[in-house]
Amino acid sequence: MIKVSVIVPVYNGEKWLNRCLRSLINQTLKDIQIICVNDFSTDNSLAILQRYAKDDKRIVIRNLKRNYGESIARNKGLKMAKGKYIAFVDQDDYVDLNFYEKLYEQTRNGNVDIVKGNVKIKYNGMETISELNSKIIKNKFYFSRCWWSAIYRNSFLRSNNILLKEDIILGGDLIFLVKAVVNSNKIITVDYVFYHYIRRVNSGDSKILNYKKINSTFKTFFYIFNYLNKNKIYKDNYIIMYKCYFLILLTFFNRSKAKRNKEFVCERVIKLYKMCKHKHFLEETLNDELLYCLNNNDTVRLFALLTQIPDCSYPKVKLNPQRKYIYIWGKGEDSENVIWQCKNNDWNVTGFLDSSKKAGTILPMKILKRKIRNYFIIISSRKYCAEITQICEQAGLRESEDFWRPII
């Protein structure tokens, strides 16, 4: 019996395919099917796939005669999947060698629809660990991204007709995830094995997005919000998922360079806000100035507001040029936006502070006890922001002068 079918869409991936495939053929779970859908690559990707398939019969190649895009490629893989569970891996990513064994072990207690592993996000030499699992444990509706870090019961997907939406360039995966989460009976998380997500400059999830990508993503969110509105979802769960995606939309303002793209984002954000059928509960989580713009269709004021706030979580940090060292307190998923901002401003990050002694971090007191304050601390963790702020203030640090904290 095939326990897990892993679907890998491939398009001009010769630079990364070897690493990806090695992580799959060497899985400690041997009863897997590796479905590689070659989406009309023009480089040596097909030759690489054929070489691996020759040595490993678990690899199945579907060679498409023209370029269809990732969503169609993945759907074709879904039709070929024979495993009890389905997994997805992007060609430039890879997984721990025991990733699928540990996830599949969690399915033995019954017909669990979804089992999610953990994620390490790598960008420009920096690595962060997702903190999403801790939220999903509290409520499955927090599972709003990192869809490829999970396995999905095949019969569950088929019975609910859950596929990727094929007429959208970017976002078919999010639609798949929303439908899976809404219809799932249970989601189990596993924290100690990792999917390694490599964010690249020119990938679909690149930091800077062109109009085509932005427009496609907004079409995705219109579809998602319509889907949430049509289904009977308890209002608290509805708001959890709506807020997750709405805050992501705000970040698109600074992921585009052209003024017309930014104006387009402002227009679409207001329209998507108005789609929320439980606005009262959403408004409780937003600040007054943002709410004024949304409720009064004020795209000009919203443009000005989002210009001041690079993304929904992190405003601009003003640093004294005499500061020599910059430390980021927290090495979780929230630190990713801070890292991006530091790189954009050519600020060299000296290190990461964390009291839990995570690998690659410095104990905060080693920095705070210094007599000379030739450093600036940026608090990245929203979860422990209040606690960290108190520690900084007790050490005599002044907000804005010696440290910065997120506003939400």
ZAMI-789901 format. One line per 3 residues: their letters; for each residue x, y, z of C-alpha. Coordinates in nm, 4 decimals, padded with zeros to 6 digits, always signed. Example, Ala and Ser with C-alpha at 12.3 -4.5 7.8 and 13.67 -1.06 7.14 Angstrom:
REM residues 2
as) +01.2300/-00.4500/+00.7800 ~ +01.3670/-00.1060/+00.7140 $
//
This chain:
REM residues 408
mik) +00.0000/+00.0000/+00.0000 ~ +00.1278/+00.3448/-00.0910 ~ +00.1047/+00.5547/+00.2223 $
vsv) +00.1913/+00.8993/+00.0830 ~ +00.1909/+01.0322/-00.2732 ~ +00.4210/+01.3340/-00.3071 $
ivp) +00.3425/+01.5685/-00.5977 ~ +00.6258/+01.7825/-00.7368 ~ +00.5426/+02.0327/-01.0153 $
vyn) +00.8562/+02.0916/-01.2218 ~ +00.9326/+02.3827/-01.4504 ~ +01.2933/+02.4736/-01.5380 $
gek) +01.4121/+02.3532/-01.2013 ~ +01.7498/+02.2057/-01.2913 ~ +01.9248/+02.4238/-01.0284 $
wln) +01.7283/+02.2762/-00.7385 ~ +01.5817/+01.9414/-00.8488 ~ +01.8665/+01.7237/-00.7246 $
rcl) +01.8366/+01.8540/-00.3692 ~ +01.4566/+01.8208/-00.3743 ~ +01.4536/+01.4669/-00.5163 $
rsl) +01.7294/+01.3432/-00.2844 ~ +01.5203/+01.4517/+00.0136 ~ +01.2297/+01.2450/-00.1232 $
inq) +01.3969/+00.9231/-00.2400 ~ +01.5814/+00.8994/+00.0934 ~ +01.2715/+00.9320/+00.3095 $
tlk) +01.2625/+00.6906/+00.6027 ~ +00.9022/+00.6187/+00.4996 ~ +00.9621/+00.3922/+00.2003 $
diq) +00.6012/+00.3311/+00.0913 ~ +00.5694/+00.6550/-00.1017 ~ +00.4899/+00.7533/-00.4576 $
iic) +00.6813/+01.0484/-00.6060 ~ +00.4815/+01.2118/-00.8863 ~ +00.6874/+01.4603/-01.0883 $
vnd) +00.4812/+01.6663/-01.3318 ~ +00.7140/+01.8248/-01.5874 ~ +00.5336/+02.1413/-01.6977 $
fst) +00.7069/+02.1705/-02.0363 ~ +01.0509/+02.2639/-01.9003 ~ +01.2999/+02.4020/-02.1510 $
dns) +01.6115/+02.3229/-01.9476 ~ +01.7515/+01.9849/-01.8329 ~ +01.4761/+01.9197/-01.5775 $
lai) +01.3218/+01.6279/-01.7699 ~ +01.6610/+01.4582/-01.8128 ~ +01.7220/+01.4882/-01.4374 $
lqr) +01.3804/+01.3385/-01.3624 ~ +01.4391/+01.0507/-01.6030 ~ +01.7751/+00.9734/-01.4464 $
yak) +01.6217/+00.9486/-01.0991 ~ +01.3214/+00.7501/-01.2256 ~ +01.5535/+00.4960/-01.3856 $
ddk) +01.7052/+00.4175/-01.0444 ~ +01.3900/+00.4503/-00.8320 ~ +01.0648/+00.2924/-00.9493 $
riv) +00.8648/+00.4954/-00.7004 ~ +00.9142/+00.8009/-00.9225 ~ +00.6408/+00.8583/-01.1806 $
irn) +00.6864/+01.1251/-01.4481 ~ +00.4021/+01.3066/-01.6219 ~ +00.5466/+01.5045/-01.9132 $
lkr) +00.3148/+01.7834/-02.0290 ~ +00.3243/+01.8971/-02.3923 ~ +00.2885/+02.2660/-02.3108 $
nyg) +00.3288/+02.4939/-02.0108 ~ +00.0059/+02.4910/-01.8076 ~ +00.1179/+02.6422/-01.4778 $
esi) +00.1562/+02.5036/-01.1259 ~ -00.2124/+02.4622/-01.0409 ~ -00.2927/+02.2466/-01.3444 $
arn) +00.0303/+02.0519/-01.2985 ~ -00.0598/+01.9755/-00.9374 ~ -00.4153/+01.8772/-01.0292 $
kgl) -00.2808/+01.6329/-01.2884 ~ -00.0633/+01.4893/-01.0148 ~ -00.3651/+01.4544/-00.7878 $
kma) -00.5405/+01.2410/-01.0490 ~ -00.2400/+01.0068/-01.0574 ~ -00.2002/+00.9815/-00.6791 $
kgk) -00.2537/+00.6341/-00.5313 ~ -00.1405/+00.7067/-00.1756 ~ -00.3617/+00.7116/+00.1287 $
yia) -00.2339/+01.0652/+00.1888 ~ -00.1254/+01.3410/-00.0483 ~ +00.1736/+01.5740/-00.0090 $
fvd) +00.3129/+01.8607/-00.2149 ~ +00.6724/+01.9786/-00.2523 ~ +00.7966/+02.2674/-00.4660 $
qdd) +01.0974/+02.1911/-00.6844 ~ +01.3236/+02.4422/-00.5068 ~ +01.2315/+02.3232/-00.1555 $
yvd) +01.3114/+02.0062/+00.0371 ~ +01.2016/+01.8166/+00.3479 ~ +01.3673/+01.6432/+00.6436 $
lnf) +01.4424/+01.2791/+00.5653 ~ +01.1939/+01.1586/+00.8291 ~ +00.9321/+01.4216/+00.7447 $
yek) +00.6647/+01.1941/+00.5969 ~ +00.7281/+00.9094/+00.8399 ~ +00.6599/+01.1343/+01.1379 $
lye) +00.3539/+01.2916/+00.9779 ~ +00.2080/+00.9593/+00.8692 ~ +00.2548/+00.8147/+01.2202 $
qtr) -00.0071/+01.0625/+01.3426 ~ -00.2722/+00.9130/+01.1140 ~ -00.2798/+00.5734/+01.2839 $
ngn) -00.5221/+00.6885/+01.5521 ~ -00.8030/+00.7214/+01.2995 ~ -00.9049/+00.8924/+00.9788 $
vdi) -00.7285/+01.2212/+01.0350 ~ -00.7838/+01.4540/+00.7410 ~ -00.4713/+01.6711/+00.7729 $
vkg) -00.1363/+01.6375/+00.9496 ~ +00.0929/+01.9418/+00.9372 ~ +00.4676/+01.9530/+00.9987 $
nvk) +00.6809/+02.2515/+01.0867 ~ +00.8508/+02.4986/+00.8485 ~ +01.1929/+02.6581/+00.8211 $
iky) +01.1869/+02.9651/+00.5960 ~ +01.5138/+03.0580/+00.4280 ~ +01.5724/+03.3917/+00.2579 $
ngm) +01.9012/+03.5632/+00.1664 ~ +02.1011/+03.3521/+00.4094 ~ +01.8599/+03.4113/+00.6999 $
eti) +01.6541/+03.1296/+00.8499 ~ +01.3354/+03.1618/+01.0542 ~ +01.1072/+02.8988/+01.2036 $
sel) +00.7330/+02.9286/+01.1562 ~ +00.5227/+02.9773/+01.4695 ~ +00.1999/+02.8832/+01.2931 $
nsk) +00.1610/+02.5397/+01.4544 ~ +00.1166/+02.6873/+01.8024 ~ -00.1872/+02.8769/+01.6705 $
iik) -00.3330/+02.5824/+01.4788 ~ -00.3346/+02.3759/+01.7983 ~ -00.5760/+02.6328/+01.9444 $
nkf) -00.7941/+02.6556/+01.6340 ~ -00.7599/+02.4843/+01.2956 ~ -00.8706/+02.8033/+01.1161 $
yfs) -00.5296/+02.9583/+01.1807 ~ -00.3937/+02.7213/+00.9136 ~ -00.3973/+02.9904/+00.6446 $
rcw) -00.0573/+02.9424/+00.4743 ~ +00.2337/+02.6972/+00.4354 ~ -00.0067/+02.4457/+00.2784 $
wsa) +00.2797/+02.2302/+00.1429 ~ +00.3936/+02.1492/+00.4977 ~ +00.1035/+01.9054/+00.5472 $
iyr) -00.0286/+01.5731/+00.4220 ~ -00.3963/+01.5428/+00.3244 ~ -00.6114/+01.2296/+00.3277 $
nsf) -00.6733/+01.1371/-00.0348 ~ -01.0293/+01.0132/+00.0142 ~ -01.1123/+01.3351/+00.2031 $
lrs) -00.9912/+01.5493/-00.0881 ~ -01.1822/+01.3422/-00.3430 ~ -01.5091/+01.3307/-00.1494 $
nni) -01.5048/+01.7096/-00.1082 ~ -01.3806/+01.7730/-00.4650 ~ -01.0874/+01.9768/-00.3327 $
llk) -00.8533/+02.0777/-00.6158 ~ -00.6385/+02.3751/-00.7048 ~ -00.8162/+02.6524/-00.8943 $
edi) -00.6659/+02.6483/-01.2411 ~ -00.7563/+02.9894/-01.3847 ~ -00.5472/+03.1851/-01.1325 $
ilg) -00.1726/+03.2441/-01.1781 ~ -00.0991/+03.2832/-00.8069 ~ -00.3174/+03.1605/-00.5238 $
gdl) -00.4645/+02.8316/-00.6423 ~ -00.2871/+02.6709/-00.3491 ~ -00.4549/+02.9055/-00.0974 $
ifl) -00.7988/+02.8180/-00.2333 ~ -00.7099/+02.4502/-00.1966 ~ -00.6021/+02.5106/+00.1644 $
vka) -00.9113/+02.7110/+00.2628 ~ -01.1434/+02.4379/+00.1341 ~ -00.9378/+02.1707/+00.3082 $
vvn) -00.9395/+02.3531/+00.6415 ~ -01.3109/+02.4383/+00.6329 ~ -01.4115/+02.0791/+00.5525 $
snk) -01.1553/+01.8920/+00.7654 ~ -01.2536/+01.6957/+01.0731 ~ -00.9218/+01.7426/+01.2508 $
iit) -00.5760/+01.8888/+01.1958 ~ -00.2798/+01.7457/+01.3849 ~ +00.0518/+01.9334/+01.4045 $
vdy) +00.4042/+01.7929/+01.4385 ~ +00.6689/+02.0431/+01.5507 ~ +00.9946/+01.8489/+01.5336 $
vfy) +01.0234/+01.7767/+01.1590 ~ +01.0601/+02.0444/+00.8952 ~ +00.9668/+02.1438/+00.5444 $
hyi) +01.2442/+02.3740/+00.4197 ~ +01.0883/+02.6616/+00.2263 ~ +01.3338/+02.8580/+00.0120 $
rrv) +01.2096/+03.2044/-00.0763 ~ +01.3770/+03.3303/-00.3935 ~ +01.3875/+03.6774/-00.5456 $
nsg) +01.2066/+03.5783/-00.8682 ~ +00.9677/+03.3193/-00.7278 ~ +00.5892/+03.3538/-00.7140 $
dsk) +00.6231/+03.4553/-00.3497 ~ +00.9045/+03.7016/-00.4154 ~ +00.9221/+04.0155/-00.2048 $
iln) +00.8458/+04.2513/-00.4956 ~ +00.5378/+04.1616/-00.7014 ~ +00.4418/+04.2957/-01.0448 $
ykk) +00.0871/+04.3962/-01.1408 ~ +00.0083/+04.0569/-01.2949 ~ +00.0935/+03.8751/-00.9705 $
ins) -00.0851/+04.1288/-00.7504 ~ -00.4013/+04.1181/-00.9620 ~ -00.4014/+03.7387/-00.9617 $
tfk) -00.3599/+03.7244/-00.5855 ~ -00.6471/+03.9661/-00.5275 ~ -00.8677/+03.7474/-00.7498 $
tff) -00.7710/+03.4622/-00.5203 ~ -00.8810/+03.6510/-00.2108 ~ -01.2115/+03.7564/-00.3704 $
yif) -01.2757/+03.3877/-00.4348 ~ -01.1739/+03.2904/-00.0801 ~ -01.3891/+03.5555/+00.0878 $
nyl) -01.6870/+03.4575/-00.1297 ~ -01.6317/+03.0968/-00.0273 ~ -01.6207/+03.1888/+00.3427 $
nkn) -01.9396/+03.3967/+00.3044 ~ -02.1302/+03.1119/+00.1377 ~ -02.0378/+02.8487/+00.3954 $
kiy) -02.1816/+02.8232/+00.7436 ~ -01.8779/+02.9027/+00.9559 ~ -01.8952/+03.0060/+01.3201 $
kdn) -01.8230/+03.3811/+01.3364 ~ -01.5102/+03.3466/+01.5539 ~ -01.3593/+03.0994/+01.3073 $
yii) -01.4681/+03.3172/+01.0165 ~ -01.2898/+03.6210/+01.1617 ~ -00.9723/+03.4247/+01.2365 $
myk) -00.9361/+03.3241/+00.8734 ~ -01.0646/+03.6550/+00.7306 ~ -00.8210/+03.8549/+00.9423 $
cyf) -00.5264/+03.6312/+00.8488 ~ -00.5782/+03.7004/+00.4805 ~ -00.6845/+04.0642/+00.5174 $
lil) -00.3611/+04.1555/+00.6972 ~ -00.1629/+03.9812/+00.4237 ~ -00.3383/+04.2043/+00.1678 $
ltf) -00.2054/+04.5168/+00.3383 ~ +00.1533/+04.3964/+00.2967 ~ +00.1092/+04.3962/-00.0832 $
fnr) +00.1270/+04.7758/-00.0810 ~ +00.4997/+04.7668/-00.0119 ~ +00.5588/+04.4538/-00.2183 $
ska) +00.4989/+04.6640/-00.5307 ~ +00.7096/+04.9515/-00.6609 ~ +00.4882/+05.1264/-00.9175 $
krn) +00.2485/+05.3932/-00.7879 ~ -00.0388/+05.2568/-00.9982 ~ +00.0107/+04.9150/-00.8369 $
kef) -00.0039/+05.0693/-00.4900 ~ -00.3225/+05.2558/-00.5842 ~ -00.4684/+04.9311/-00.7148 $
vce) -00.3893/+04.7614/-00.3815 ~ -00.5697/+05.0391/-00.1893 ~ -00.8815/+05.0039/-00.4061 $
rvi) -00.8924/+04.6262/-00.3715 ~ -00.8266/+04.6303/+00.0036 ~ -01.1338/+04.8493/+00.0575 $
kly) -01.3507/+04.6237/-00.1609 ~ -01.2368/+04.3102/+00.0203 ~ -01.2955/+04.4760/+00.3584 $
kmc) -01.6557/+04.5459/+00.2589 ~ -01.7071/+04.1772/+00.1781 ~ -01.6642/+04.0804/+00.5437 $
khk) -02.0028/+03.9773/+00.6835 ~ -01.8853/+04.0112/+01.0450 ~ -01.7226/+04.3550/+01.0191 $
hfl) -01.7877/+04.4410/+01.3820 ~ -01.5551/+04.1645/+01.4980 ~ -01.2925/+04.2483/+01.2350 $
eet) -01.2984/+04.6179/+01.3247 ~ -01.2124/+04.5398/+01.6865 ~ -00.8685/+04.4266/+01.5700 $
lnd) -00.7868/+04.7275/+01.3460 ~ -00.6679/+05.0760/+01.4437 ~ -00.8910/+05.3843/+01.4092 $
ell) -00.7042/+05.5517/+01.1228 ~ -00.7144/+05.2389/+00.9094 ~ -01.0845/+05.1937/+00.9860 $
ycl) -01.1594/+05.5506/+00.8791 ~ -00.9998/+05.4887/+00.5384 ~ -01.1821/+05.1592/+00.4895 $
nnn) -01.5262/+05.2843/+00.5944 ~ -01.5042/+05.6078/+00.3942 ~ -01.3610/+05.4633/+00.0717 $
dtv) -01.0662/+05.6999/+00.1180 ~ -00.8013/+05.5485/-00.1079 ~ -00.5864/+05.8649/-00.0974 $
rlf) -00.5640/+05.8627/+00.2815 ~ -00.5126/+05.4861/+00.2836 ~ -00.2264/+05.5311/+00.0359 $
all) -00.0636/+05.7839/+00.2694 ~ -00.1172/+05.5600/+00.5724 ~ +00.0321/+05.2510/+00.4103 $
tqi) +00.3265/+05.4586/+00.2873 ~ +00.4086/+05.5317/+00.6511 ~ +00.3618/+05.1688/+00.7504 $
pdc) +00.5722/+04.9336/+00.5330 ~ +00.3497/+04.6400/+00.6245 ~ +00.0627/+04.5589/+00.8563 $
syp) +00.2921/+04.4633/+01.1437 ~ +00.6101/+04.6677/+01.1272 ~ +00.6351/+05.0484/+01.0916 $
kvk) +00.9574/+05.2193/+00.9905 ~ +01.2377/+05.2099/+01.2454 ~ +01.4476/+05.5257/+01.2783 $
lnp) +01.8008/+05.4374/+01.3805 ~ +02.0713/+05.6611/+01.5172 ~ +02.3513/+05.6388/+01.2581 $
qrk) +02.6049/+05.6149/+01.5425 ~ +02.4630/+05.2792/+01.6488 ~ +02.7064/+05.0007/+01.5622 $
yiy) +02.5060/+04.6892/+01.6391 ~ +02.1494/+04.5842/+01.5569 ~ +01.9876/+04.2904/+01.7343 $
iwg) +01.6526/+04.1315/+01.6527 ~ +01.4768/+03.9892/+01.9585 ~ +01.3007/+03.6742/+01.8442 $
kge) +01.3891/+03.4327/+01.5665 ~ +01.0405/+03.3151/+01.4805 ~ +00.8239/+03.3814/+01.1775 $
dse) +00.7573/+03.7426/+01.2798 ~ +01.1252/+03.8253/+01.2353 ~ +01.1003/+03.7740/+00.8590 $
nvi) +00.9470/+04.1196/+00.7972 ~ +01.2131/+04.2792/+01.0163 ~ +01.4908/+04.1000/+00.8277 $
wqc) +01.3496/+04.2230/+00.4964 ~ +01.3371/+04.5798/+00.6233 ~ +01.6927/+04.5648/+00.7566 $
knn) +01.8200/+04.4401/+00.4225 ~ +01.6285/+04.7100/+00.2337 ~ +01.7910/+04.9790/+00.4498 $
dwn) +02.1357/+04.8178/+00.4349 ~ +02.1347/+04.7592/+00.8095 ~ +02.3633/+04.4762/+00.9154 $
vtg) +02.1990/+04.2505/+01.1721 ~ +02.4557/+04.1531/+01.4342 ~ +02.2503/+03.8723/+01.5846 $
fld) +01.9240/+03.7394/+01.7248 ~ +01.8235/+03.7510/+02.0916 ~ +01.6141/+03.4770/+02.2481 $
ssk) +01.5789/+03.3767/+02.6129 ~ +01.4837/+03.0181/+02.5187 ~ +01.8388/+02.9456/+02.3960 $
kag) +01.7383/+02.8607/+02.0411 ~ +02.0201/+02.7611/+01.8095 ~ +02.1993/+03.0619/+01.6650 $
til) +02.0656/+03.3099/+01.9230 ~ +02.2206/+03.5176/+02.2031 ~ +02.0859/+03.5401/+02.5557 $
pmk) +01.9382/+03.8922/+02.5938 ~ +02.1087/+03.9683/+02.9273 ~ +02.4496/+03.9421/+02.7627 $
ilk) +02.3533/+04.2498/+02.5626 ~ +02.1373/+04.4341/+02.8167 ~ +02.4039/+04.4330/+03.0894 $
rki) +02.6521/+04.6253/+02.8727 ~ +02.7459/+04.9616/+03.0181 ~ +02.7829/+05.1213/+02.6746 $
rny) +02.4601/+05.1142/+02.4722 ~ +02.6101/+05.0995/+02.1258 ~ +02.3236/+04.8823/+02.0048 $
fii) +01.9600/+04.9006/+01.8981 ~ +01.7110/+04.6195/+01.9630 ~ +01.4210/+04.5501/+01.7272 $
iss) +01.1515/+04.3363/+01.8898 ~ +01.0090/+04.1041/+01.6262 ~ +00.7873/+03.8832/+01.8411 $
rky) +00.4302/+04.0085/+01.8658 ~ +00.3348/+03.7208/+02.0941 ~ +00.5843/+03.8178/+02.3667 $
cae) +00.6083/+04.1878/+02.2815 ~ +00.4690/+04.3159/+02.6137 ~ +00.6976/+04.0892/+02.8162 $
itq) +01.0091/+04.1817/+02.6155 ~ +00.9240/+04.5536/+02.6305 ~ +00.9046/+04.5327/+03.0090 $
ice) +01.2456/+04.3624/+03.0257 ~ +01.3979/+04.6336/+02.8048 ~ +01.2485/+04.9139/+03.0148 $
qag) +01.3644/+04.7508/+03.3395 ~ +01.7154/+04.7455/+03.1927 ~ +01.6907/+05.1220/+03.1409 $
lre) +01.6327/+05.1146/+02.7664 ~ +01.4091/+05.3790/+02.6118 ~ +01.1589/+05.3026/+02.3403 $
sed) +01.2560/+05.4472/+02.0000 ~ +01.5944/+05.5503/+02.1386 ~ +01.7267/+05.2071/+02.2353 $
fwr) +01.4626/+04.9623/+02.1172 ~ +01.1578/+04.9351/+01.8952 ~ +00.8433/+04.7283/+01.9382 $
pii) +00.5616/+04.6355/+01.6928 ~ +00.2444/+04.8396/+01.7190 ~ +00.0150/+04.5328/+01.6820 $
//
